[in-house]
Amino acid sequence: MATALDLYAPFDDGSGANATEDTWRRIMRRLGSPGIVRNTLSEGRVWADSTGMNVKVDPLEAWIEGHWGMRESVTTLPISTAHGSLPRVDLVVVRADYAANRLELDVVAGTAASLPQPPDPPRNTSMFEVPIGLVYVGAGVVTLFPDDVKWLNIANGGNPTPTVSDDYALFHDKLSTVRRVDLDGSTSTTLENSQTRGFRMVPLREQTVSKLRYYPTTAAVGGSRTVSIYRGWSQSSLWKTSTFPMGNALPSTVGETTLPTPLTFMAGEHVVVAIYSTGTTTRQQLMSRNLGSGTSNLINPDTSNAYTTMFRTGDYTAPGSIDFTTAGGWTKSQQYPWIAFA
């Protein structure tokens, strides 16, 4: 005997004919992830032009939980007055307001703090927000400059389709330093005692992760290795979000450590995995790419703070925040091990 599903729609008659707004959203959210519709208008670029306490949002089309909206002109959004002595990070969002029955652009103000974090976008029965820009509001500022704004470019449908099967399709890696196919086994990064190595990644879209993966070529003997995960919107101001012991997988096997709690990374933020090793008699080595001194400035430029792989020596055991630049005491490296989140 057939058994009906609990909820189904749309049909001409019967229970499936009662397709409410909530049921419509349940159906339509399966057709694409929320965000800006790719390759339409100006894709909602968020920017500032040094004209005061405001940001601009270029024309866009948005798709959120089955609701579509379009803005055909540049929108100016005001930014609230800066705190007198502390910075904050505001979030520019496109919002589906279920109570007002519309899609809208808005700015959600963050909380001023010495290490400010952006607010979490609400996603509930009243509204659903998609972050499309970050605004760094410095202490006491009265004008926002172009470098104060970061466009997140969160597109409906996710990242562009790869030309080959990517690491997520093959292995369920959601975020990684390098692709698995880029490793040939010729180079390893040694986790030296009393040294911290940091490796930066930037998510292209919102990702919730629960595991850290790595590939040791040599297992550690004795001692310990501690992983700290830092994140933030400026490399010079990253805050610690998780610390846990690193496992010791067998050589030539994928090691996997479950995070203490799952983490949700936002598109465009900096994520640094910092590994501190101490007391090992045989030091752990991780499968890596050695880009060589001739290319180290490509991944660690001298003229900016866009550093990707660095290390620092001494007793540097997971402080609450880090400045992941050379000004923060880090030394540039050209070795980049494979580390992934899943």
C-alpha positions as CSV (number, residue, x, y, z in Angstrom):
1,M,0.0,0.0,0.0
2,A,1.3,3.4,-1.0
3,T,2.1,5.9,1.8
4,A,1.8,9.7,1.0
5,L,4.7,11.9,2.0
6,D,4.2,14.4,4.8
7,L,4.4,17.4,2.4
8,Y,4.1,17.7,-1.3
9,A,3.2,20.4,-3.9
10,P,2.0,21.8,-6.2
11,F,-1.0,19.9,-7.4
12,D,-4.5,20.8,-8.7
13,D,-6.4,19.1,-5.9
14,G,-5.9,17.5,-2.5
15,S,-3.3,18.3,0.2
16,G,-0.8,19.2,-2.5
17,A,-3.0,22.1,-3.7
18,N,-2.4,24.0,-0.4
19,A,0.9,25.5,-1.5
20,T,1.6,28.2,1.0
21,E,4.4,30.8,0.9
22,D,6.5,28.7,3.2
23,T,5.9,25.6,1.0
24,W,6.9,27.6,-2.0
25,R,10.2,28.5,-0.4
26,R,10.9,24.9,0.6
27,I,10.4,23.9,-3.1
28,M,12.3,26.8,-4.7
29,R,15.4,26.8,-2.5
30,R,16.3,23.4,-4.0
31,L,16.8,25.2,-7.4
32,G,19.8,27.2,-6.3
33,S,21.8,28.7,-3.4
34,P,20.9,32.2,-2.2
35,G,22.9,35.1,-3.5
36,I,23.4,37.5,-6.4
37,V,22.5,36.1,-9.8
38,R,25.7,35.7,-11.8
39,N,26.3,37.5,-15.0
40,T,23.4,39.9,-14.6
41,L,23.6,43.7,-14.4
42,S,26.7,44.6,-12.2
43,E,26.4,41.7,-9.8
44,G,25.9,44.0,-6.8
45,R,29.5,45.2,-6.3
46,V,29.9,47.0,-3.0
47,W,32.2,50.0,-2.8
48,A,33.0,53.3,-1.2
49,D,34.2,56.5,-2.9
50,S,35.5,58.7,0.0
51,T,32.3,60.8,0.0
52,G,31.4,60.3,3.6
53,M,29.8,57.7,5.8
54,N,28.2,55.6,3.1
55,V,28.7,52.7,0.7
56,K,27.4,52.1,-2.8
57,V,25.9,49.0,-4.2
58,D,25.8,48.5,-8.0
59,P,22.8,47.1,-9.9
60,L,21.9,43.5,-9.2
61,E,19.5,40.6,-9.4
62,A,19.1,38.5,-6.3
63,W,17.7,35.0,-5.6
64,I,16.8,34.1,-2.0
65,E,14.9,31.0,-1.0
66,G,12.7,31.1,-4.1
67,H,12.3,34.9,-4.1
68,W,13.7,37.0,-6.9
69,G,14.5,40.7,-6.9
70,M,16.2,43.3,-9.1
71,R,17.7,46.8,-8.5
72,E,18.5,48.6,-11.7
73,S,20.4,51.7,-10.3
74,V,23.3,52.3,-7.9
75,T,22.1,52.3,-4.3
76,T,23.7,54.5,-1.6
77,L,23.4,53.1,1.9
78,P,24.3,55.1,5.0
79,I,26.7,53.9,7.6
80,S,26.0,54.7,11.2
81,T,28.4,57.0,13.2
82,A,31.7,55.4,14.1
83,H,32.5,54.6,17.8
84,G,34.9,57.1,19.3
85,S,37.7,54.7,20.3
86,L,36.9,51.2,18.9
87,P,36.5,49.9,15.3
88,R,33.6,47.7,14.1
89,V,32.7,45.7,11.0
90,D,29.3,46.2,9.4
91,L,27.6,43.8,7.0
92,V,26.0,44.9,3.7
93,V,23.2,42.5,3.0
94,V,20.4,41.7,0.5
95,R,17.4,40.6,2.6
96,A,14.3,38.6,2.0
97,D,11.9,40.2,4.5
98,Y,9.0,37.7,4.8
99,A,6.9,40.0,7.0
100,A,7.2,43.0,4.6
101,N,7.0,40.7,1.5
102,R,9.9,42.2,-0.3
103,L,13.7,41.9,-1.1
104,E,15.8,44.9,0.1
105,L,19.3,46.1,0.6
106,D,20.5,47.2,4.0
107,V,23.5,47.6,6.3
108,V,23.6,45.6,9.6
109,A,25.9,47.4,12.1
110,G,28.5,45.3,14.0
111,T,29.6,45.7,17.6
112,A,32.6,48.0,18.3
113,A,35.5,46.1,19.8
114,S,39.2,45.9,19.8
115,L,38.9,42.8,17.5
116,P,35.6,43.5,15.8
117,Q,33.6,40.7,14.2
118,P,30.8,41.1,11.7
119,P,27.3,40.3,12.9
120,D,25.7,37.0,12.0
121,P,23.0,37.4,9.3
122,P,19.7,36.1,10.6
123,R,18.0,33.3,8.8
124,N,14.7,32.4,10.3
125,T,10.9,32.4,9.7
126,S,10.9,36.3,9.5
127,M,13.8,37.0,7.2
128,F,16.8,35.6,5.3
129,E,19.9,37.7,4.8
130,V,22.8,37.2,2.3
131,P,25.9,39.2,3.1
132,I,27.3,40.9,0.0
133,G,29.8,43.3,1.5
134,L,31.9,44.1,4.6
135,V,32.6,47.6,5.9
136,Y,35.5,48.3,8.3
137,V,34.5,51.3,10.3
138,G,37.6,52.6,12.1
139,A,37.4,54.4,15.4
140,G,36.2,58.0,15.0
141,V,36.2,58.0,11.2
142,V,33.9,60.4,9.3
143,T,34.7,59.1,5.8
144,L,34.9,55.7,4.3
145,F,37.6,55.0,1.7
146,P,37.7,52.3,-1.0
147,D,40.0,50.0,1.1
148,D,37.5,50.0,3.9
149,V,35.0,48.0,1.9
150,K,35.2,44.4,0.8
151,W,32.8,43.0,-1.8
152,L,32.0,39.4,-1.1
153,N,30.6,38.5,-4.5
154,I,28.4,35.7,-3.2
155,A,26.7,34.4,-6.4
156,N,23.6,32.3,-6.7
157,G,24.7,28.8,-7.8
158,G,28.1,28.9,-6.1
159,N,31.5,29.0,-7.8
160,P,32.0,28.7,-11.6
161,T,31.9,25.2,-12.9
162,P,35.4,23.7,-13.0
163,T,36.8,22.1,-16.1
164,V,37.7,19.0,-14.2
165,S,36.2,17.3,-11.2
166,D,37.2,19.4,-8.2
167,D,38.3,18.2,-4.8
168,Y,34.9,18.6,-3.3
169,A,33.3,16.4,-6.0
170,L,36.0,13.8,-5.6
171,F,36.9,13.9,-1.9
172,H,34.5,16.3,-0.2
173,D,37.2,18.8,0.6
174,K,35.4,22.1,1.1
175,L,38.3,24.5,1.5
176,S,42.0,23.8,1.0
177,T,45.4,25.4,0.6
178,V,46.1,23.7,-2.7
179,R,44.4,21.2,-4.9
180,R,45.4,17.5,-4.3
181,V,46.4,17.2,-8.0
182,D,49.0,19.9,-7.5
183,L,51.0,17.7,-5.1
184,D,53.6,15.4,-6.6
185,G,55.2,14.1,-3.4
186,S,58.6,15.7,-4.0
187,T,58.5,18.2,-1.1
188,S,57.5,18.2,2.5
189,T,57.1,20.9,5.2
190,T,58.7,20.1,8.5
191,L,56.9,21.1,11.7
192,E,59.9,22.3,13.6
193,N,59.9,22.3,17.4
194,S,59.1,25.7,19.1
195,Q,57.9,27.0,15.7
196,T,54.5,28.0,14.5
197,R,53.6,27.7,10.8
198,G,50.6,29.5,9.5
199,F,48.8,28.9,6.2
200,R,46.1,31.3,4.9
201,M,43.0,30.4,2.9
202,V,40.1,32.5,1.6
203,P,36.6,30.8,1.2
204,L,34.9,31.7,-2.1
205,R,31.5,31.1,-0.6
206,E,30.0,30.4,2.8
207,Q,31.1,27.0,4.1
208,T,30.4,25.0,7.3
209,V,33.2,22.6,8.1
210,S,33.8,20.0,10.8
211,K,37.1,18.3,10.0
212,L,40.7,19.3,9.3
213,R,42.7,17.1,6.9
214,Y,46.4,16.8,6.2
215,Y,48.8,14.4,4.6
216,P,52.0,13.5,6.6
217,T,55.0,12.1,4.8
218,T,56.7,11.5,8.2
219,A,54.9,10.8,11.4
220,A,55.9,12.6,14.6
221,V,57.5,10.8,17.5
222,G,56.9,12.3,21.0
223,G,55.9,15.8,21.8
224,S,52.7,17.5,20.6
225,R,51.3,19.6,17.8
226,T,48.6,22.2,18.5
227,V,46.3,23.6,15.8
228,S,44.8,27.0,16.2
229,I,42.4,28.5,13.6
230,Y,42.3,32.2,13.2
231,R,39.9,34.2,11.1
232,G,39.0,37.8,10.3
233,W,38.6,40.5,7.6
234,S,42.1,42.0,7.9
235,Q,45.3,39.9,8.0
236,S,46.7,42.2,10.6
237,S,43.8,41.6,12.9
238,L,42.7,37.9,13.1
239,W,41.1,36.4,16.1
240,K,41.4,32.8,17.4
241,T,38.2,30.8,16.9
242,S,39.3,27.2,17.8
243,T,42.3,25.3,19.3
244,F,42.8,21.6,19.4
245,P,45.5,18.8,19.3
246,M,46.6,17.7,15.9
247,G,46.5,14.0,15.2
248,N,49.4,11.9,14.1
249,A,48.3,9.9,11.1
250,L,50.4,7.2,9.5
251,P,52.8,8.4,6.8
252,S,51.3,8.5,3.3
253,T,47.7,8.5,4.6
254,V,45.2,11.3,4.9
255,G,45.0,12.4,8.5
256,E,41.7,13.8,9.7
257,T,40.9,15.6,13.0
258,T,37.4,16.5,14.0
259,L,37.0,20.1,15.1
260,P,35.8,20.7,18.7
261,T,32.7,22.4,17.1
262,P,31.8,23.0,13.5
263,L,32.8,26.3,12.0
264,T,31.0,28.4,9.4
265,F,33.4,30.4,7.2
266,M,32.1,33.4,5.3
267,A,33.0,34.2,1.7
268,G,36.0,36.6,1.5
269,E,37.3,36.3,5.1
270,H,40.8,35.2,5.9
271,V,41.3,31.8,7.5
272,V,44.7,30.9,8.9
273,V,45.6,27.4,10.2
274,A,48.5,27.8,12.6
275,I,50.3,24.7,13.8
276,Y,52.7,24.9,16.8
277,S,55.0,21.9,17.5
278,T,57.0,21.2,20.6
279,G,59.0,18.3,22.1
280,T,59.1,16.0,19.2
281,T,62.1,13.7,18.7
282,T,61.0,13.0,15.1
283,R,59.4,16.0,13.6
284,Q,56.2,15.6,11.6
285,Q,56.4,16.4,7.9
286,L,53.4,17.4,5.7
287,M,53.1,16.9,1.9
288,S,53.7,20.3,0.3
289,R,54.4,22.3,-2.7
290,N,57.8,24.1,-2.7
291,L,57.3,27.1,-4.9
292,G,61.0,28.1,-4.6
293,S,62.6,31.4,-3.8
294,G,62.0,32.7,-7.3
295,T,58.2,32.6,-6.8
296,S,57.9,33.2,-3.1
297,N,57.0,36.9,-3.7
298,L,54.1,35.7,-5.8
299,I,52.4,34.1,-2.8
300,N,54.0,36.4,-0.2
301,P,54.3,39.9,-1.9
302,D,56.8,42.4,-0.5
303,T,54.5,45.3,-1.3
304,S,51.3,44.2,0.4
305,N,49.9,42.2,3.4
306,A,48.6,39.4,1.2
307,Y,50.8,36.8,2.8
308,T,49.9,33.2,2.3
309,T,52.4,31.0,4.1
310,M,54.6,32.2,7.0
311,F,56.3,30.9,10.1
312,R,57.7,32.3,13.4
313,T,60.0,30.8,16.0
314,G,59.9,30.9,19.8
315,D,57.2,30.1,22.3
316,Y,54.2,31.3,20.4
317,T,51.4,29.1,21.7
318,A,48.1,30.3,20.3
319,P,47.5,33.8,21.5
320,G,43.9,35.1,21.3
321,S,44.7,37.2,18.2
322,I,47.5,37.5,15.6
323,D,48.8,40.0,13.1
324,F,49.6,37.6,10.2
325,T,52.0,39.9,8.5
326,T,55.8,40.5,8.6
327,A,55.1,43.4,10.9
328,G,53.5,40.9,13.3
329,G,56.8,38.9,13.6
330,W,56.2,36.4,10.9
331,T,58.7,35.3,8.3
332,K,57.7,34.5,4.7
333,S,58.0,31.0,3.4
334,Q,57.7,29.3,0.0
335,Q,56.6,25.9,1.3
336,Y,52.8,25.4,1.2
337,P,51.5,22.1,2.6
338,W,48.2,20.6,1.7
339,I,45.7,21.3,4.4
340,A,42.0,21.0,3.9
341,F,38.7,21.5,5.7
342,A,35.8,19.1,5.1
